[in-house]
Amino acid sequence: AVTLDGVQTLTNKTLTAPVMTAPVLGTPASGNLSSTTADGTDQVGFKNIPQNSQSANYTLVLADAGKHIFHPVSDNNARTFTIPAASSVAFPIGTAITFINMAAAACTIAMNLSSAGTTGSRTLAQYGSATAIKVAGLSSSGIWLISGSGLT
């Protein structure tokens, strides 16, 4: 067995069953990104949809992009979850956010509605699930489309 340190040049050599050890990376600017994380916890990619549980009225922030906003069954109060105007929070086109309501009380999702490019809201019933996605639209800042079950 040979252990190489530093930079070595191998010419006309055969490697039999080499073992490559990949470094563990946090969130580097470059390199092998297969083991990096988006937020220190959740791996990059479509492996899960991180949860942000809310038991109060809540205005989304940029860090909510790609997450689901969860209204737990234990909070049986009507809540309003607001997707702020692009002038306040510049979610990029393609941002998706899912809303889950487990509580008996309905959730209101306030946002820029796609049908007219105006501000409005939708109601999410108990056990409802809806996803809003920001798309290019009537203005350069984009609009939100929302669809799901239990949504009116």
DSSP file (Angstrom, degrees, kcal/mol; ACC not computed):
  #  RESIDUE AA STRUCTURE BP1 BP2  ACC     N-H-->O    O-->H-N    N-H-->O    O-->H-N    TCO  KAPPA ALPHA  PHI   PSI    X-CA   Y-CA   Z-CA
    1    1 A A              0   0    0      0, 0.0     2,-0.5     0, 0.0     0, 0.0   0.000 360.0 360.0 360.0 140.2    0.0    0.0    0.0
    2    2 A V        -     0   0    0      2,-0.0     2,-0.5     0, 0.0     0, 0.0  -0.973 360.0-157.7-122.1 131.8    1.2    3.4   -0.9
    3    3 A T        -     0   0    0     -2,-0.5     2,-0.4     2,-0.0     0, 0.0  -0.947  12.8-154.7-108.9 124.8    0.0    6.6    0.8
    4    4 A L        -     0   0    0     -2,-0.5     2,-0.4     2,-0.0     4,-0.1  -0.829   8.3-169.2-102.4 135.0    0.5    9.8   -1.3
    5    5 A D        -     0   0    0     -2,-0.4     2,-0.0     2,-0.1    -2,-0.0  -0.931  55.1  -9.7-117.8 145.8    0.9   13.2    0.3
    6    6 A G  S    S-     0   0    0     -2,-0.4     2,-0.5     2,-0.0    -2,-0.0  -0.323 115.6 -17.5  71.1-152.8    0.8   16.4   -1.5
    7    7 A V        +     0   0    0      2,-0.0     2,-0.3    -2,-0.0    -2,-0.1  -0.793  68.3 179.1 -93.7 126.8    0.8   16.6   -5.3
    8    8 A Q        -     0   0    0     -2,-0.5     2,-0.5    -4,-0.1    -2,-0.0  -0.947  20.5-143.6-127.0 147.0    2.0   13.4   -7.0
    9    9 A T        -     0   0    0     -2,-0.3     2,-0.6     2,-0.0    -2,-0.0  -0.959  13.3-164.2-111.5 124.4    2.4   12.6  -10.7
   10   10 A L        -     0   0    0     -2,-0.5     2,-0.5     3,-0.1     3,-0.1  -0.935   8.0-177.4-109.3 123.4    1.6    9.0  -11.8
   11   11 A T        -     0   0    0     -2,-0.6     3,-0.1     1,-0.2    -2,-0.0  -0.982  69.2 -10.0-122.3 129.0    2.8    7.9  -15.2
   12   12 A N  S    S+     0   0    0     -2,-0.5     2,-0.3     1,-0.2    -1,-0.2   0.893  96.6 140.5  53.0  46.2    2.1    4.5  -16.6
   13   13 A K        -     0   0    0     -3,-0.1     2,-0.5     2,-0.0    -1,-0.2  -0.883  45.6-141.2-117.4 149.8    0.7    3.2  -13.3
   14   14 A T        -     0   0    0     -2,-0.3     2,-0.6    -3,-0.1    -3,-0.0  -0.949  10.3-151.9-111.2 127.5   -2.3    1.0  -12.7
   15   15 A L        -     0   0    0     -2,-0.5     2,-0.6     3,-0.0    -2,-0.0  -0.879   8.1-158.9 -99.6 124.7   -4.5    1.7   -9.8
   16   16 A T  S    S-     0   0    0     -2,-0.6    -2,-0.0     1,-0.2     0, 0.0  -0.915  70.3 -24.1-107.9 117.0   -6.3   -1.4   -8.4
   17   17 A A  S    S-     0   0    0     -2,-0.6    -1,-0.2     1,-0.1     2,-0.1   0.920  81.2-165.2  50.9  55.6   -9.4   -0.7   -6.3
   18   18 A P        -     0   0    0      0, 0.0     2,-0.6     0, 0.0    -1,-0.1  -0.408  11.3-140.1 -69.3 148.7   -8.5    2.9   -5.3
   19   19 A V        -     0   0    0     -2,-0.1     2,-0.5     2,-0.0    -2,-0.0  -0.951  14.4-161.5-110.8 118.5  -10.5    4.4   -2.5
   20   20 A M        -     0   0    0     -2,-0.6     2,-0.6     2,-0.0     0, 0.0  -0.872   3.6-154.8-102.0 129.4  -11.3    8.0   -3.0
   21   21 A T        -     0   0    0     -2,-0.5    -2,-0.0     0, 0.0     0, 0.0  -0.914   8.8-152.7-106.3 115.8  -12.3   10.0    0.1
   22   22 A A        -     0   0    0     -2,-0.6     2,-0.1     1,-0.1    -2,-0.0  -0.663  20.8-116.5 -86.4 140.1  -14.5   13.0   -0.7
   23   23 A P        -     0   0    0      0, 0.0     2,-0.6     0, 0.0    -1,-0.1  -0.409  25.7-113.6 -71.9 152.4  -14.4   15.9    1.7
   24   24 A V        -     0   0    0     -2,-0.1     2,-0.4    12,-0.0    12,-0.0  -0.786  38.6-160.0 -85.9 122.7  -17.5   16.9    3.6
   25   25 A L        -     0   0    0     -2,-0.6     6,-0.0     1,-0.2    -3,-0.0  -0.816  18.6-164.8-108.8 144.2  -18.6   20.3    2.4
   26   26 A G  S    S-     0   0    0     -2,-0.4    11,-0.8    10,-0.1    -1,-0.2   0.774  74.6 -42.6 -82.7-100.7  -20.8   22.8    4.1
   27   27 A T  S    S-     0   0    0      9,-0.2     6,-0.1    12,-0.0     2,-0.0  -0.691  76.5-177.9-132.1  80.0  -21.9   25.4    1.5
   28   28 A P        -     0   0    0      0, 0.0     3,-0.1     0, 0.0    -3,-0.0  -0.299  36.7-124.8 -78.8 163.0  -18.8   26.2   -0.5
   29   29 A A  S    S-     0   0    0      1,-0.1     2,-0.3    -2,-0.0     0, 0.0   0.747  92.5  -3.1 -74.9 -24.7  -18.5   28.6   -3.4
   30   30 A S  S    S+     0   0    0      2,-0.1     2,-0.2     0, 0.0    -1,-0.1  -0.950  92.5  69.0-155.9 173.3  -17.2   25.9   -5.6
   31   31 A G  S    S-     0   0    0     -2,-0.3     2,-0.7    -3,-0.1    -6,-0.0  -0.712  93.9  -9.8 111.7-163.5  -16.2   22.2   -5.6
   32   32 A N        -     0   0    0     -2,-0.2     3,-0.4     1,-0.1    -7,-0.1  -0.632  58.6-178.3 -74.8 113.2  -18.3   19.1   -5.3
   33   33 A L    >   +     0   0    0     -2,-0.7     3,-1.4     1,-0.2    11,-0.2   0.285  49.5 105.9 -99.1  11.4  -21.7   20.3   -4.3
   34   34 A S  T 3  S+     0   0    0      1,-0.3    -1,-0.2     9,-0.1    10,-0.1   0.742  87.2  38.5 -66.7 -22.4  -23.4   16.9   -3.9
   35   35 A S  T 3  S+     0   0    0     -3,-0.4    -1,-0.3     8,-0.1    -2,-0.1   0.152  90.7 117.8-113.8  20.6  -23.4   17.0   -0.1
   36   36 A T    <   -     0   0    0     -3,-1.4     8,-1.3   -12,-0.0     2,-0.3  -0.372  52.3-137.9 -83.2 166.1  -24.2   20.7    0.4
   37   37 A T  B     -A   43   0A   0    -11,-0.8     6,-0.2     6,-0.2    -2,-0.1  -0.897  10.7-141.4-123.7 153.8  -27.3   22.1    2.2
   38   38 A A  S    S+     0   0    0      4,-2.6     5,-0.1    -2,-0.3    -1,-0.1   0.853 103.2   7.3 -79.0 -36.5  -29.6   24.9    1.4
   39   39 A D  S    S-     0   0    0      3,-0.7    -1,-0.1     0, 0.0     4,-0.1   0.154 112.7 -89.4-134.2  18.8  -30.0   26.1    5.0
   40   40 A G  S    S+     0   0    0      2,-0.3     3,-0.1   -14,-0.1   -13,-0.0   0.288 122.2  46.8  89.1 -10.7  -27.6   23.9    7.0
   41   41 A T  S    S+     0   0    0      1,-0.3     2,-0.4     2,-0.0    -1,-0.1   0.665  97.2  60.2-124.9 -53.3  -30.2   21.2    7.5
   42   42 A D  S    S-     0   0    0      1,-0.1    -4,-2.6     6,-0.0    -3,-0.7  -0.721  79.9-122.4 -94.8 129.5  -32.0   20.3    4.3
   43   43 A Q  B     -A   37   0A   0     -2,-0.4     4,-0.4    -6,-0.2    -6,-0.2  -0.282  33.6 -98.0 -66.8 151.3  -30.1   19.0    1.3
   44   44 A V  S    S+     0   0    0     -8,-1.3     2,-0.2   -11,-0.2    -1,-0.1  -0.439  87.3  45.4 -65.9 140.6  -30.2   20.8   -2.0
   45   45 A G  S    S-     0   0    0     -2,-0.1     2,-1.0    -3,-0.1     3,-0.4  -0.657 106.9 -50.8 118.5-175.1  -32.7   19.2   -4.4
   46   46 A F  S    S+     0   0    0     -2,-0.2     3,-0.1     1,-0.2    -2,-0.1  -0.456  86.3 118.9 -98.4  60.0  -36.2   17.9   -4.3
   47   47 A K  S    S-     0   0    0     -2,-1.0     2,-0.3    -4,-0.4    -1,-0.2   0.770  82.3 -18.7 -95.1 -31.1  -35.9   15.6   -1.3
   48   48 A N        -     0   0    0     -3,-0.4    -1,-0.3    -5,-0.2    -3,-0.1  -0.961  58.1-114.0-162.0 172.7  -38.4   17.3    1.0
   49   49 A I        -     0   0    0     -2,-0.3    18,-0.1    -3,-0.1    19,-0.1  -0.918  39.8-130.1-118.6 101.9  -40.3   20.6    1.5
   50   50 A P        -     0   0    0      0, 0.0    18,-2.7     0, 0.0     2,-0.4  -0.134  22.8-125.0 -54.8 146.3  -39.1   22.2    4.7
   51   51 A Q  E     -b   68   0B   0     16,-0.2     2,-0.4    18,-0.1    18,-0.2  -0.747  21.5-171.7-100.0 139.8  -41.9   23.2    7.1
   52   52 A N  E     -b   69   0B   0     16,-2.7    18,-2.0    -2,-0.4     2,-0.3  -0.899  20.3-155.1-124.3  98.4  -42.5   26.6    8.7
   53   53 A S  E     -b   70   0B   0     -2,-0.4     2,-0.4    16,-0.2    18,-0.2  -0.598  12.4-171.7 -80.2 130.9  -45.2   26.1   11.3
   54   54 A Q        +     0   0    0     16,-3.0    21,-0.1    -2,-0.3     4,-0.1  -0.987  24.3 172.8-130.5 126.7  -47.2   29.3   12.0
   55   55 A S  S    S+     0   0    0     -2,-0.4     2,-0.3    16,-0.1    16,-0.1  -0.141  72.8  48.6-119.0  33.6  -49.8   29.8   14.8
   56   56 A A  S    S-     0   0    0     24,-0.0    23,-0.1    19,-0.0    19,-0.0  -0.953 106.0 -67.8-156.3 166.1  -50.2   33.5   14.2
   57   57 A N        -     0   0    0     -2,-0.3     2,-0.4    21,-0.1    24,-0.2  -0.373  62.1-166.2 -57.4 144.6  -50.8   35.8   11.3
   58   58 A Y  E     -c   81   0B   0     22,-2.4    24,-2.9    -4,-0.1     2,-0.5  -0.996  25.5-153.3-147.1 134.3  -47.7   35.7    9.2
   59   59 A T  E     -c   82   0B   0     -2,-0.4    24,-0.2    22,-0.2    22,-0.1  -0.939  35.6-119.1-105.3 125.5  -46.0   37.6    6.3
   60   60 A L        -     0   0    0     22,-2.9     2,-0.3    -2,-0.5    -1,-0.0  -0.208  25.1-156.0 -65.1 152.3  -43.7   35.5    4.3
   61   61 A V    >   -     0   0    0     22,-0.1     3,-2.5     1,-0.0     4,-0.3  -0.796  35.8 -97.2-122.0 166.3  -40.0   36.3    3.9
   62   62 A L  G >  S+     0   0    0      1,-0.3     3,-1.7    -2,-0.3    -2,-0.0   0.817 120.3  64.9 -55.0 -33.6  -37.5   35.4    1.2
   63   63 A A  G 3  S+     0   0    0      1,-0.3    -1,-0.3     3,-0.0    -3,-0.0   0.618  88.6  70.1 -67.0 -12.0  -36.3   32.4    3.3
   64   64 A D  G X   +     0   0    0     -3,-2.5     3,-2.3     2,-0.1    -1,-0.3   0.570  68.6 121.3 -80.9  -9.1  -39.8   30.8    2.9
   65   65 A A  T <  S+     0   0    0     -3,-1.7    32,-0.2     1,-0.3     3,-0.1  -0.332  83.0  11.5 -56.1 129.9  -39.2   30.2   -0.8
   66   66 A G  T 3  S+     0   0    0     30,-2.3    -1,-0.3     1,-0.3    31,-0.2   0.470 110.1 106.3  81.1   2.0  -39.5   26.4   -1.4
   67   67 A K    <   -     0   0    0     -3,-2.3    31,-2.1    29,-0.2     2,-0.4  -0.472  68.1-119.6-102.5 175.5  -41.0   25.7    2.0
   68   68 A H  E     -bd  51  98B   0    -18,-2.7   -16,-2.7    29,-0.2     2,-0.6  -0.982  16.6-139.2-117.8 136.2  -44.5   24.9    3.2
   69   69 A I  E     -bd  52  99B   0     29,-3.1    31,-2.7    -2,-0.4     2,-0.5  -0.828  25.2-157.1 -92.7 119.3  -46.3   27.2    5.6
   70   70 A F  E     -bd  53 100B   0    -18,-2.0   -16,-3.0    -2,-0.6    31,-0.2  -0.870  16.4-163.7-110.8 123.5  -48.1   24.9    8.1
   71   71 A H  E     - d   0 101B   0     29,-2.8    31,-2.8    -2,-0.5    32,-0.7  -0.910  29.1-139.0-102.6 106.7  -51.1   25.9   10.2
   72   72 A P    >   -     0   0    0      0, 0.0     3,-1.6     0, 0.0    31,-0.1  -0.242  14.1-122.3 -73.5 154.2  -51.3   23.2   12.9
   73   73 A V  T 3  S+     0   0    0      1,-0.3    31,-0.3    30,-0.1    32,-0.1   0.781 109.5  67.4 -60.9 -28.1  -54.5   21.6   14.2
   74   74 A S  T 3  S+     0   0    0      1,-0.2     2,-0.9    29,-0.1    -1,-0.3   0.661  89.8  67.6 -69.9 -15.9  -53.6   22.8   17.7
   75   75 A D    <   +     0   0    0     -3,-1.6     2,-1.5   -21,-0.1    -1,-0.2  -0.768  63.4 178.8-106.2  86.6  -54.1   26.5   16.6
   76   76 A N        +     0   0    0     -2,-0.9     2,-0.4    27,-0.1    30,-0.1  -0.312  43.3 109.5 -87.8  55.2  -57.9   26.6   16.0
   77   77 A N  S    S-     0   0    0     -2,-1.5     2,-0.2    28,-0.2    26,-0.1  -0.975  77.2-106.0-126.9 142.2  -57.9   30.3   15.1
   78   78 A A        -     0   0    0     -2,-0.4     2,-0.3    29,-0.1    29,-0.2  -0.475  45.8-169.8 -64.0 135.3  -58.4   31.8   11.7
   79   79 A R  E     - e   0 107B   0     27,-1.1    29,-3.2    -2,-0.2     2,-0.5  -0.914  19.5-141.7-129.5 154.5  -55.0   33.1   10.3
   80   80 A T  E     - e   0 108B   0     -2,-0.3   -22,-2.4    27,-0.2     2,-0.5  -0.980  10.5-166.7-118.1 124.4  -53.8   35.2    7.4
   81   81 A F  E     -ce  58 109B   0     27,-3.1    29,-2.1    -2,-0.5     2,-0.5  -0.952  15.3-156.6-108.4 122.8  -50.7   34.3    5.6
   82   82 A T  E     -ce  59 110B   0    -24,-2.9   -22,-2.9    -2,-0.5    29,-0.2  -0.873  17.2-155.8-111.1 127.1  -49.5   37.1    3.4
   83   83 A I        -     0   0    0     27,-3.2    29,-0.1    -2,-0.5     3,-0.1  -0.889  36.5-133.0 -90.7 111.4  -47.3   36.9    0.3
   84   84 A P        -     0   0    0      0, 0.0    28,-0.2     0, 0.0     5,-0.0  -0.169  23.6 -88.1 -69.1 160.0  -45.9   40.5    0.3
   85   85 A A    >>  -     0   0    0      1,-0.1     4,-2.3    26,-0.1     3,-1.9  -0.248  38.4-111.2 -60.7 152.6  -45.7   42.7   -2.8
   86   86 A A  T 34 S+     0   0    0      1,-0.3    -1,-0.1     2,-0.2    57,-0.0   0.783 117.6  64.0 -59.0 -28.5  -42.6   42.4   -4.9
   87   87 A S  T 34 S+     0   0    0      1,-0.2    -1,-0.3     2,-0.1     3,-0.2   0.724 111.8  36.7 -68.2 -19.6  -41.6   45.9   -3.8
   88   88 A S  T <4 S+     0   0    0     -3,-1.9     2,-0.4     1,-0.3    -2,-0.2   0.854 134.9  13.8 -97.2 -47.2  -41.3   44.5   -0.3
   89   89 A V  S  < S-     0   0    0     -4,-2.3     2,-1.7   -28,-0.1    -1,-0.3  -0.970  70.1-148.6-134.2 116.5  -39.9   41.0   -0.9
   90   90 A A        -     0   0    0     -2,-0.4    -4,-0.1    -3,-0.2    -3,-0.1  -0.538  19.0-176.0 -89.5  73.4  -38.5   40.2   -4.3
   91   91 A F        -     0   0    0     -2,-1.7     3,-0.1     1,-0.1    -2,-0.1  -0.512  31.2-115.1 -63.6 134.7  -39.2   36.5   -4.6
   92   92 A P    >   -     0   0    0      0, 0.0     3,-1.9     0, 0.0    42,-0.2  -0.352  35.0 -88.3 -71.3 154.6  -37.7   35.3   -7.9
   93   93 A I  T 3  S+     0   0    0      1,-0.3    42,-0.2    40,-0.1     3,-0.1  -0.387 118.2  36.8 -56.2 136.0  -39.9   34.1  -10.8
   94   94 A G  T 3  S+     0   0    0     40,-3.2    -1,-0.3     1,-0.3     2,-0.2   0.315  79.5 145.3  97.4  -7.2  -40.4   30.3  -10.2
   95   95 A T    <   -     0   0    0     -3,-1.9    39,-2.4    39,-0.1     2,-0.4  -0.451  31.0-162.7 -63.9 132.6  -40.6   30.5   -6.4
   96   96 A A  E     + F   0 133B   0     37,-0.2   -30,-2.3    -2,-0.2     2,-0.4  -0.972  12.0 178.3-120.7 135.5  -43.0   27.9   -5.1
   97   97 A I  E     - F   0 132B   0     35,-2.6    35,-3.2    -2,-0.4     2,-0.4  -0.997  13.3-152.7-136.4 129.8  -44.6   28.0   -1.6
   98   98 A T  E     -dF  68 131B   0    -31,-2.1   -29,-3.1    -2,-0.4     2,-0.4  -0.815   3.3-154.1-105.4 144.3  -47.1   25.5   -0.3
   99   99 A F  E     -dF  69 130B   0     31,-3.5    31,-2.3    -2,-0.4     2,-0.4  -0.965   8.5-171.7-118.1 133.0  -49.7   26.2    2.4
  100  100 A I  E     -dF  70 129B   0    -31,-2.7   -29,-2.8    -2,-0.4     2,-0.6  -0.992   3.3-167.6-125.3 127.6  -51.2   23.4    4.6
  101  101 A N  E     +dF  71 128B   0     27,-2.4    26,-2.4    -2,-0.4    27,-0.8  -0.937  19.3 161.0-118.4 110.4  -54.1   24.0    6.9
  102  102 A M        +     0   0    0    -31,-2.8    -1,-0.1    -2,-0.6   -29,-0.1   0.622  50.8  95.6 -96.1 -17.3  -54.8   21.3    9.5
  103  103 A A  S    S-     0   0    0    -32,-0.7    24,-0.1     2,-0.2   -30,-0.1  -0.356  79.8-124.8 -77.7 154.0  -56.9   23.5   11.8
  104  104 A A  S    S+     0   0    0    -31,-0.3    22,-0.4    22,-0.1     2,-0.3   0.812  93.9  81.2 -65.7 -30.1  -60.7   23.7   11.7
  105  105 A A  S    S-     0   0    0    -30,-0.2   -28,-0.2   -32,-0.1    -2,-0.2  -0.582  90.3-113.7 -78.2 139.5  -60.4   27.5   11.3
  106  106 A A        -     0   0    0     -2,-0.3   -27,-1.1   -30,-0.1     2,-0.4  -0.300  20.3-135.4 -72.3 155.0  -59.8   28.6    7.8
  107  107 A C  E     -eG  79 124B   0     17,-2.4    17,-3.3   -29,-0.2     2,-0.5  -0.896   9.9-144.6-106.9 140.7  -56.6   30.3    6.6
  108  108 A T  E     -eG  80 123B   0    -29,-3.2   -27,-3.1    -2,-0.4     2,-0.6  -0.909   6.5-157.1-102.4 132.9  -56.6   33.3    4.4
  109  109 A I  E     -eG  81 122B   0     13,-3.3    13,-1.8    -2,-0.5     2,-0.4  -0.937  10.9-162.6-111.0 109.5  -53.8   33.6    1.8
  110  110 A A  E     +eG  82 121B   0    -29,-2.1   -27,-3.2    -2,-0.6     2,-0.3  -0.785  30.7 123.4 -96.6 132.6  -53.4   37.2    0.8
  111  111 A M  E     - G   0 120B   0      9,-2.8     9,-2.9    -2,-0.4     2,-0.7  -0.951  67.3 -64.7-166.9 177.9  -51.4   37.9   -2.4
  112  112 A N  E     - G   0 119B   0     -2,-0.3    32,-1.1     7,-0.2     7,-0.3  -0.787  58.3-134.2 -80.5 117.1  -51.3   39.5   -5.8
  113  113 A L  B  >  -h  144   0B   0      5,-3.5     4,-1.5    -2,-0.7     5,-0.5  -0.506   4.1-143.8 -79.8 141.6  -54.0   37.5   -7.7
  114  114 A S  T  4 S+     0   0    0     30,-0.6    -1,-0.1     1,-0.2    24,-0.1   0.786  89.6  71.1 -74.2 -27.4  -53.2   36.3  -11.2
  115  115 A S  T  4 S+     0   0    0      1,-0.2    -1,-0.2     3,-0.1    30,-0.0   0.846 124.8   2.3 -63.4 -34.6  -56.6   36.9  -12.7
  116  116 A A  T  4 S-     0   0    0     -3,-0.4    -1,-0.2     2,-0.2    -2,-0.2   0.393  94.7-114.1-131.0  -0.6  -56.4   40.7  -12.7
  117  117 A G  S  < S+     0   0    0     -4,-1.5     2,-0.2     1,-0.3    -3,-0.2   0.756  78.9 122.3  69.6  22.9  -52.9   41.4  -11.4
  118  118 A T  S    S-     0   0    0     -5,-0.5    -5,-3.5     1,-0.1     2,-0.3  -0.615  70.9 -89.7-111.9 172.1  -54.5   43.0   -8.3
  119  119 A T  E     +G  112   0B   0     -7,-0.3     2,-0.3    -2,-0.2    -7,-0.2  -0.602  63.8 126.1 -81.0 141.9  -54.3   42.3   -4.6
  120  120 A G  E     -G  111   0B   0     -9,-2.9    -9,-2.8    -2,-0.3     2,-0.3  -0.916  41.6-115.1-170.0-165.6  -56.7   39.8   -3.1
  121  121 A S  E     -G  110   0B   0     -2,-0.3     2,-0.3   -11,-0.2   -11,-0.2  -0.970   5.9-150.9-149.7 163.2  -57.0   36.7   -1.1
  122  122 A R  E     -G  109   0B   0    -13,-1.8   -13,-3.3    -2,-0.3     2,-0.4  -0.939  21.6-127.7-131.5 154.8  -58.0   33.0   -1.2
  123  123 A T  E     -G  108   0B   0     -2,-0.3    29,-2.6   -15,-0.2     2,-0.6  -0.898  12.7-157.0-110.6 133.6  -59.4   30.9    1.7
  124  124 A L  E     -GI 107 151B   0    -17,-3.3   -17,-2.4    -2,-0.4    27,-0.2  -0.942  15.2-148.1-112.4 116.8  -57.9   27.5    2.6
  125  125 A A  E >   -     0   0B   0     25,-2.8     3,-2.0    -2,-0.6   -24,-0.3  -0.155  40.0 -63.7 -76.2 172.4  -60.2   25.1    4.5
  126  126 A Q  E 3  S+     0   0B   0    -22,-0.4   -24,-0.2     1,-0.3    -1,-0.2  -0.313 126.0  13.0 -57.0 139.4  -59.3   22.5    7.1
  127  127 A Y  E 3  S+     0   0B   0    -26,-2.4    -1,-0.3     1,-0.2   -25,-0.2   0.581  99.1 144.9  64.7  14.4  -57.0   19.8    5.6
  128  128 A G  E <   -F  101   0B   0     -3,-2.0   -27,-2.4   -27,-0.8     2,-0.4  -0.473  32.4-166.8 -81.6 153.8  -56.5   22.0    2.6
  129  129 A S  E     +FI 100 149B   0     20,-1.8    20,-1.6   -29,-0.2     2,-0.3  -0.990  11.5 168.8-140.8 129.0  -53.3   22.2    0.6
  130  130 A A  E     -FI  99 148B   0    -31,-2.3   -31,-3.5    -2,-0.4     2,-0.5  -0.998  19.3-151.0-143.3 144.8  -52.4   24.8   -1.9
  131  131 A T  E     -FI  98 147B   0     16,-2.6    16,-1.6    -2,-0.3     2,-0.4  -0.967   6.9-159.7-119.2 131.1  -49.3   25.8   -3.8
  132  132 A A  E     -FI  97 146B   0    -35,-3.2   -35,-2.6    -2,-0.5     2,-0.4  -0.895   9.4-171.4-105.7 136.5  -48.5   29.3   -5.0
  133  133 A I  E     -FI  96 145B   0     12,-2.7    12,-2.6    -2,-0.4     2,-0.5  -0.995  20.5-130.4-130.6 136.2  -46.0   29.9   -7.7
  134  134 A K  E     + I   0 144B   0    -39,-2.4   -40,-3.2    -2,-0.4     2,-0.3  -0.730  34.2 174.6 -87.9 126.7  -44.6   33.2   -8.9
  135  135 A V  E     - I   0 143B   0      8,-3.1     8,-2.8    -2,-0.5     2,-0.1  -0.857  40.4 -89.9-127.1 160.7  -44.7   33.5  -12.7
  136  136 A A        +     0   0    0     -2,-0.3     2,-0.2     6,-0.2     4,-0.1  -0.475  67.5 138.0 -64.9 142.3  -43.9   36.3  -15.2
  137  137 A G        -     0   0    0      2,-1.0    -1,-0.1    -2,-0.1     5,-0.1  -0.464  57.9 -18.0-153.9-136.5  -47.1   38.2  -15.7
  138  138 A L  S    S+     0   0    0     -2,-0.2     2,-0.3   -24,-0.1    -2,-0.1   0.686 121.8  34.3 -67.7 -20.3  -48.7   41.6  -16.1
  139  139 A S  S >  S-     0   0    0      1,-0.0     3,-1.4     0, 0.0    -2,-1.0  -0.866  88.5-108.4-130.6 166.6  -45.7   43.4  -14.7
  140  140 A S  T 3  S+     0   0    0     -2,-0.3     3,-0.1     1,-0.3    -2,-0.0   0.710 116.5  61.6 -66.8 -19.1  -42.0   42.9  -14.7
  141  141 A S  T 3  S-     0   0    0      1,-0.2    -1,-0.3    -5,-0.1   -50,-0.1   0.570 105.8-131.8 -85.4  -8.6  -42.2   41.9  -11.0
  142  142 A G    <   -     0   0    0     -3,-1.4     2,-0.3    -8,-0.1    -6,-0.2  -0.062  11.8-109.5  86.6 171.5  -44.4   38.9  -11.8
  143  143 A I  E     - I   0 135B   0     -8,-2.8    -8,-3.1    -3,-0.1     2,-0.4  -0.870  23.8-110.3-136.4 168.7  -47.6   37.6  -10.3
  144  144 A W  E     -hI 113 134B   0    -32,-1.1   -30,-0.6    -2,-0.3     2,-0.4  -0.882  19.0-163.1-107.6 133.7  -48.7   34.6   -8.2
  145  145 A L  E     - I   0 133B   0    -12,-2.6   -12,-2.7    -2,-0.4     2,-0.4  -0.916  14.3-171.7-106.3 140.9  -50.8   31.6   -9.4
  146  146 A I  E     + I   0 132B   0     -2,-0.4     2,-0.3   -14,-0.2   -14,-0.2  -0.997  12.4 158.0-136.3 140.1  -52.3   29.4   -6.7
  147  147 A S  E     + I   0 131B   0    -16,-1.6   -16,-2.6    -2,-0.4     2,-0.3  -0.983  13.8 114.1-152.7 158.9  -54.2   26.2   -6.8
  148  148 A G  E >   - I   0 130B   0     -2,-0.3     3,-0.7   -18,-0.3     2,-0.3  -0.961  59.6 -57.0 163.6-177.4  -55.0   23.3   -4.5
  149  149 A S  E 3  S+ I   0 129B   0    -20,-1.6   -20,-1.8    -2,-0.3     3,-0.1  -0.719 114.9  19.5 -92.3 141.5  -57.6   21.3   -2.6
  150  150 A G  E 3  S+     0   0B   0     -2,-0.3   -25,-2.8     1,-0.3     2,-0.5   0.664  93.0 134.6  77.4  16.6  -59.8   23.1   -0.2
  151  151 A L  E <     I   0 124B   0     -3,-0.7    -1,-0.3   -27,-0.2   -27,-0.2  -0.866 360.0 360.0-105.6 127.9  -59.0   26.4   -1.8
  152  152 A T              0   0    0    -29,-2.6   -28,-0.1    -2,-0.5    -1,-0.1   0.314 360.0 360.0-131.1 360.0  -61.8   29.0   -2.6
